[in-house]
Amino acid sequence: MSGKDEDEVLEEAAMAHEDHRARTFLAGLAIGALVGAGVALLFAPQSGAETRRVMSKKAKTLAKEARERYEAMREKVKHARHHEAAGAEDDDLDEDA
């Protein structure tokens, strides 16, 4: 052989085969996604404008819920830090006594 032993040639062939399989899978996945999106649009029960309106409303609702949860968690952390600091002060007072 031309500078390569049989194991190297077999390994390269196996790698090429795996690369081909991965590309084939990704191509099938992309085609399937496009076909699925097209079918979904064809059979959608409402117009594009109505779908956008519903999605916009849902996005605003989710954003509002996220803000509310963030604020609630922020208050809990603030409260926990306050109690932790108060507990540390109590420990300092106990050590001084």
N, C-alpha and C positions, 0 to 999 in steps of 0.2 A: 504494500500500500504506500501511498505517497506521504510518509512522515507521520501518519496517524495510525494508531493501532485499532483493532476491531472494536474494542470497548468504547473508545472515543466516538467512533462513527455511529455506533448504536445509540449512544447517549444523545448525540446531536439529532439523530433521526427521531428519537422519543420526544425530545424537546420541541422539535418542529411540529410533530403530530399534536402535542398538547397545545401549542400556540394556535394551530389551525382549529382545534376543537373549541378553544376559548373564543376565537374570533367568530366562529360559526354560531356559537351560543349567543354572543352579544348581538350579532346581526339578527338572529331570530327574535331575541328579546325586543330589540328596537322596532322591528317590523310588527310584532305583536302589539306593542304599545300604540303604534300609529293606527293600526287597524281597530284596536279597541276604542281609541279616542274618536275615530270616525264613526264607528257604530253608535257610540254613546251620543254623539251629536245628532245623528240621524233619528234616533229614537227618544230624544229628550222630550219630556212632556210639556216643556215651556219654551218660550222664545229666548234668544241670546240676551236680550235686554232684561228680561225677567230673571234669568239665571244670574246675570251680573248684579242685579239689585239684591237678590236674595243673598248672594255671596258677600256683597258689601255690608249688608245688615249683619250677617253672621260674624264677619271680621270685626265690625265695631263692637258687637256684643262680647266676643272673645277678648278683645283689647281691654274693654271695661272690666271684665272679670279678672284679667291678669293684673290690672292696676290695683283693683280692690284686694286681691290676694297678696300682692307685693306690700301694700300699705299695712295690711293686717300682720304680715310676717315681720315687717319693720317695727311695728309697735310691740310685738312679742319679744323681739330681740332687745329693743330699748328697755322694756320692762325687766327682762332677765338680767341685763347688764346692771340696771339700777339695783336689783336685789342682790346681785353678786357683789357689787361695790359696797352695799350696806352690810352684807355678811362679812366682808373683809374688814370693814371698819369695826364691827363688833368683835372680830377676832383680835384686832389690834388693841382694843380696849381691854379685853380679857387678859392679854399678855402683859399689859402695863400694870394691872392690878396686883 
